[in-house]
């Protein structure tokens, strides 16, 4: 059962939105490899504003994801792509509808 989530807001530097989008799109393969990350979305809210939403069964899965390959890839390119540090919110999931 999904109980916990993360929402990460990302703001691209001027001229870096396409590169940030490409990085997020490529992270899908990394998310698919994470057995403790059953829900993962890369989002675009506007010209330079992006987000990641992911959900987990427990804190172990959430922490594994925060210390995993997607976070490492994002932070490796943060100085180049991001206008500010990622804003990470830890969320409690109250209810969810997921595909069977």
PyMOL CGO cylinders between C-alpha atoms (Angstrom):
from pymol import cmd
from pymol.cgo import CYLINDER

trace = [
    CYLINDER, 0.00, 0.00, 0.00, 1.22, 3.46, -0.89, 0.3, 1, 1, 1, 1, 1, 1,
    CYLINDER, 1.22, 3.46, -0.89, 1.66, 5.50, 2.29, 0.3, 1, 1, 1, 1, 1, 1,
    CYLINDER, 1.66, 5.50, 2.29, 4.39, 8.08, 1.63, 0.3, 1, 1, 1, 1, 1, 1,
    CYLINDER, 4.39, 8.08, 1.63, 5.44, 10.33, -1.23, 0.3, 1, 1, 1, 1, 1, 1,
    CYLINDER, 5.44, 10.33, -1.23, 7.83, 13.01, -2.35, 0.3, 1, 1, 1, 1, 1, 1,
    CYLINDER, 7.83, 13.01, -2.35, 7.14, 16.13, -4.36, 0.3, 1, 1, 1, 1, 1, 1,
    CYLINDER, 7.14, 16.13, -4.36, 10.18, 17.89, -5.76, 0.3, 1, 1, 1, 1, 1, 1,
    CYLINDER, 10.18, 17.89, -5.76, 9.86, 21.26, -7.51, 0.3, 1, 1, 1, 1, 1, 1,
    CYLINDER, 9.86, 21.26, -7.51, 12.62, 22.19, -9.96, 0.3, 1, 1, 1, 1, 1, 1,
    CYLINDER, 12.62, 22.19, -9.96, 13.23, 25.55, -11.62, 0.3, 1, 1, 1, 1, 1, 1,
    CYLINDER, 13.23, 25.55, -11.62, 15.45, 25.51, -14.72, 0.3, 1, 1, 1, 1, 1, 1,
    CYLINDER, 15.45, 25.51, -14.72, 18.06, 28.17, -15.38, 0.3, 1, 1, 1, 1, 1, 1,
    CYLINDER, 18.06, 28.17, -15.38, 17.34, 30.43, -18.36, 0.3, 1, 1, 1, 1, 1, 1,
    CYLINDER, 17.34, 30.43, -18.36, 17.97, 28.48, -21.54, 0.3, 1, 1, 1, 1, 1, 1,
    CYLINDER, 17.97, 28.48, -21.54, 18.24, 25.12, -19.71, 0.3, 1, 1, 1, 1, 1, 1,
    CYLINDER, 18.24, 25.12, -19.71, 14.59, 23.99, -19.66, 0.3, 1, 1, 1, 1, 1, 1,
    CYLINDER, 14.59, 23.99, -19.66, 15.00, 21.59, -22.60, 0.3, 1, 1, 1, 1, 1, 1,
    CYLINDER, 15.00, 21.59, -22.60, 18.08, 20.03, -21.03, 0.3, 1, 1, 1, 1, 1, 1,
    CYLINDER, 18.08, 20.03, -21.03, 16.30, 19.59, -17.69, 0.3, 1, 1, 1, 1, 1, 1,
    CYLINDER, 16.30, 19.59, -17.69, 13.31, 18.06, -19.47, 0.3, 1, 1, 1, 1, 1, 1,
    CYLINDER, 13.31, 18.06, -19.47, 15.62, 15.61, -21.27, 0.3, 1, 1, 1, 1, 1, 1,
    CYLINDER, 15.62, 15.61, -21.27, 17.28, 14.66, -17.98, 0.3, 1, 1, 1, 1, 1, 1,
    CYLINDER, 17.28, 14.66, -17.98, 13.90, 14.02, -16.35, 0.3, 1, 1, 1, 1, 1, 1,
    CYLINDER, 13.90, 14.02, -16.35, 12.66, 11.99, -19.32, 0.3, 1, 1, 1, 1, 1, 1,
    CYLINDER, 12.66, 11.99, -19.32, 15.81, 9.87, -19.23, 0.3, 1, 1, 1, 1, 1, 1,
    CYLINDER, 15.81, 9.87, -19.23, 15.31, 9.24, -15.50, 0.3, 1, 1, 1, 1, 1, 1,
    CYLINDER, 15.31, 9.24, -15.50, 12.30, 7.04, -16.24, 0.3, 1, 1, 1, 1, 1, 1,
    CYLINDER, 12.30, 7.04, -16.24, 14.63, 4.10, -16.90, 0.3, 1, 1, 1, 1, 1, 1,
    CYLINDER, 14.63, 4.10, -16.90, 16.25, 4.67, -13.50, 0.3, 1, 1, 1, 1, 1, 1,
    CYLINDER, 16.25, 4.67, -13.50, 12.84, 4.86, -11.80, 0.3, 1, 1, 1, 1, 1, 1,
    CYLINDER, 12.84, 4.86, -11.80, 11.78, 1.62, -13.48, 0.3, 1, 1, 1, 1, 1, 1,
    CYLINDER, 11.78, 1.62, -13.48, 14.84, -0.07, -11.97, 0.3, 1, 1, 1, 1, 1, 1,
    CYLINDER, 14.84, -0.07, -11.97, 13.90, 0.98, -8.42, 0.3, 1, 1, 1, 1, 1, 1,
    CYLINDER, 13.90, 0.98, -8.42, 11.87, -1.86, -6.93, 0.3, 1, 1, 1, 1, 1, 1,
    CYLINDER, 11.87, -1.86, -6.93, 10.80, 0.28, -3.95, 0.3, 1, 1, 1, 1, 1, 1,
    CYLINDER, 10.80, 0.28, -3.95, 9.48, 3.13, -6.16, 0.3, 1, 1, 1, 1, 1, 1,
    CYLINDER, 9.48, 3.13, -6.16, 6.13, 1.88, -7.53, 0.3, 1, 1, 1, 1, 1, 1,
    CYLINDER, 6.13, 1.88, -7.53, 4.90, 5.37, -8.54, 0.3, 1, 1, 1, 1, 1, 1,
    CYLINDER, 4.90, 5.37, -8.54, 7.04, 7.96, -10.33, 0.3, 1, 1, 1, 1, 1, 1,
    CYLINDER, 7.04, 7.96, -10.33, 6.11, 10.97, -12.47, 0.3, 1, 1, 1, 1, 1, 1,
    CYLINDER, 6.11, 10.97, -12.47, 8.23, 13.68, -14.09, 0.3, 1, 1, 1, 1, 1, 1,
    CYLINDER, 8.23, 13.68, -14.09, 6.13, 16.83, -14.58, 0.3, 1, 1, 1, 1, 1, 1,
    CYLINDER, 6.13, 16.83, -14.58, 6.30, 20.14, -16.41, 0.3, 1, 1, 1, 1, 1, 1,
    CYLINDER, 6.30, 20.14, -16.41, 4.27, 23.02, -15.00, 0.3, 1, 1, 1, 1, 1, 1,
    CYLINDER, 4.27, 23.02, -15.00, 5.41, 25.81, -17.28, 0.3, 1, 1, 1, 1, 1, 1,
    CYLINDER, 5.41, 25.81, -17.28, 8.27, 27.09, -19.41, 0.3, 1, 1, 1, 1, 1, 1,
    CYLINDER, 8.27, 27.09, -19.41, 10.95, 26.57, -16.75, 0.3, 1, 1, 1, 1, 1, 1,
    CYLINDER, 10.95, 26.57, -16.75, 9.14, 24.88, -13.85, 0.3, 1, 1, 1, 1, 1, 1,
    CYLINDER, 9.14, 24.88, -13.85, 9.28, 21.12, -13.42, 0.3, 1, 1, 1, 1, 1, 1,
    CYLINDER, 9.28, 21.12, -13.42, 8.54, 18.58, -10.76, 0.3, 1, 1, 1, 1, 1, 1,
    CYLINDER, 8.54, 18.58, -10.76, 8.88, 14.99, -9.70, 0.3, 1, 1, 1, 1, 1, 1,
    CYLINDER, 8.88, 14.99, -9.70, 6.19, 13.12, -7.80, 0.3, 1, 1, 1, 1, 1, 1,
    CYLINDER, 6.19, 13.12, -7.80, 6.87, 9.65, -6.50, 0.3, 1, 1, 1, 1, 1, 1,
    CYLINDER, 6.87, 9.65, -6.50, 5.26, 7.43, -3.90, 0.3, 1, 1, 1, 1, 1, 1,
    CYLINDER, 5.26, 7.43, -3.90, 6.33, 4.57, -1.66, 0.3, 1, 1, 1, 1, 1, 1,
    CYLINDER, 6.33, 4.57, -1.66, 5.02, 1.89, 0.66, 0.3, 1, 1, 1, 1, 1, 1,
    CYLINDER, 5.02, 1.89, 0.66, 7.30, 2.90, 3.53, 0.3, 1, 1, 1, 1, 1, 1,
    CYLINDER, 7.30, 2.90, 3.53, 10.09, 5.17, 4.73, 0.3, 1, 1, 1, 1, 1, 1,
    CYLINDER, 10.09, 5.17, 4.73, 12.77, 2.65, 3.72, 0.3, 1, 1, 1, 1, 1, 1,
    CYLINDER, 12.77, 2.65, 3.72, 11.68, 2.95, 0.08, 0.3, 1, 1, 1, 1, 1, 1,
    CYLINDER, 11.68, 2.95, 0.08, 11.44, 6.72, 0.23, 0.3, 1, 1, 1, 1, 1, 1,
    CYLINDER, 11.44, 6.72, 0.23, 14.91, 7.07, 1.74, 0.3, 1, 1, 1, 1, 1, 1,
    CYLINDER, 14.91, 7.07, 1.74, 16.37, 4.60, -0.76, 0.3, 1, 1, 1, 1, 1, 1,
    CYLINDER, 16.37, 4.60, -0.76, 14.97, 6.75, -3.55, 0.3, 1, 1, 1, 1, 1, 1,
    CYLINDER, 14.97, 6.75, -3.55, 16.29, 9.98, -2.03, 0.3, 1, 1, 1, 1, 1, 1,
    CYLINDER, 16.29, 9.98, -2.03, 19.75, 8.38, -1.92, 0.3, 1, 1, 1, 1, 1, 1,
    CYLINDER, 19.75, 8.38, -1.92, 19.42, 6.67, -5.31, 0.3, 1, 1, 1, 1, 1, 1,
    CYLINDER, 19.42, 6.67, -5.31, 20.49, 7.13, -8.88, 0.3, 1, 1, 1, 1, 1, 1,
    CYLINDER, 20.49, 7.13, -8.88, 17.86, 9.71, -9.91, 0.3, 1, 1, 1, 1, 1, 1,
    CYLINDER, 17.86, 9.71, -9.91, 18.80, 12.06, -7.09, 0.3, 1, 1, 1, 1, 1, 1,
    CYLINDER, 18.80, 12.06, -7.09, 22.49, 11.54, -7.88, 0.3, 1, 1, 1, 1, 1, 1,
    CYLINDER, 22.49, 11.54, -7.88, 21.96, 12.31, -11.58, 0.3, 1, 1, 1, 1, 1, 1,
    CYLINDER, 21.96, 12.31, -11.58, 19.94, 15.42, -10.77, 0.3, 1, 1, 1, 1, 1, 1,
    CYLINDER, 19.94, 15.42, -10.77, 22.47, 16.72, -8.28, 0.3, 1, 1, 1, 1, 1, 1,
    CYLINDER, 22.47, 16.72, -8.28, 25.36, 16.00, -10.67, 0.3, 1, 1, 1, 1, 1, 1,
    CYLINDER, 25.36, 16.00, -10.67, 23.75, 18.48, -13.10, 0.3, 1, 1, 1, 1, 1, 1,
    CYLINDER, 23.75, 18.48, -13.10, 22.20, 20.89, -10.58, 0.3, 1, 1, 1, 1, 1, 1,
    CYLINDER, 22.20, 20.89, -10.58, 24.76, 23.69, -10.99, 0.3, 1, 1, 1, 1, 1, 1,
    CYLINDER, 24.76, 23.69, -10.99, 24.38, 23.55, -14.77, 0.3, 1, 1, 1, 1, 1, 1,
    CYLINDER, 24.38, 23.55, -14.77, 20.59, 23.19, -15.02, 0.3, 1, 1, 1, 1, 1, 1,
    CYLINDER, 20.59, 23.19, -15.02, 18.85, 24.51, -11.90, 0.3, 1, 1, 1, 1, 1, 1,
    CYLINDER, 18.85, 24.51, -11.90, 18.18, 28.14, -10.98, 0.3, 1, 1, 1, 1, 1, 1,
    CYLINDER, 18.18, 28.14, -10.98, 17.83, 27.15, -7.30, 0.3, 1, 1, 1, 1, 1, 1,
    CYLINDER, 17.83, 27.15, -7.30, 18.14, 24.09, -5.11, 0.3, 1, 1, 1, 1, 1, 1,
    CYLINDER, 18.14, 24.09, -5.11, 15.38, 21.49, -5.56, 0.3, 1, 1, 1, 1, 1, 1,
    CYLINDER, 15.38, 21.49, -5.56, 12.49, 22.01, -3.15, 0.3, 1, 1, 1, 1, 1, 1,
    CYLINDER, 12.49, 22.01, -3.15, 11.77, 18.59, -1.65, 0.3, 1, 1, 1, 1, 1, 1,
    CYLINDER, 11.77, 18.59, -1.65, 8.55, 17.98, 0.25, 0.3, 1, 1, 1, 1, 1, 1,
    CYLINDER, 8.55, 17.98, 0.25, 7.90, 14.76, 2.15, 0.3, 1, 1, 1, 1, 1, 1,
    CYLINDER, 7.90, 14.76, 2.15, 4.22, 13.90, 1.89, 0.3, 1, 1, 1, 1, 1, 1,
    CYLINDER, 4.22, 13.90, 1.89, 1.89, 11.45, 3.60, 0.3, 1, 1, 1, 1, 1, 1,
    CYLINDER, 1.89, 11.45, 3.60, -0.54, 9.76, 1.19, 0.3, 1, 1, 1, 1, 1, 1,
    CYLINDER, -0.54, 9.76, 1.19, -4.07, 9.64, 2.56, 0.3, 1, 1, 1, 1, 1, 1,
    CYLINDER, -4.07, 9.64, 2.56, -5.70, 7.73, -0.31, 0.3, 1, 1, 1, 1, 1, 1,
    CYLINDER, -5.70, 7.73, -0.31, -4.65, 6.54, -3.76, 0.3, 1, 1, 1, 1, 1, 1,
    CYLINDER, -4.65, 6.54, -3.76, -6.10, 4.92, -6.84, 0.3, 1, 1, 1, 1, 1, 1,
    CYLINDER, -6.10, 4.92, -6.84, -3.54, 2.99, -8.85, 0.3, 1, 1, 1, 1, 1, 1,
    CYLINDER, -3.54, 2.99, -8.85, -3.77, 0.55, -11.76, 0.3, 1, 1, 1, 1, 1, 1,
    CYLINDER, -3.77, 0.55, -11.76, -4.16, -3.06, -10.70, 0.3, 1, 1, 1, 1, 1, 1,
]
cmd.load_cgo(trace, "trace")
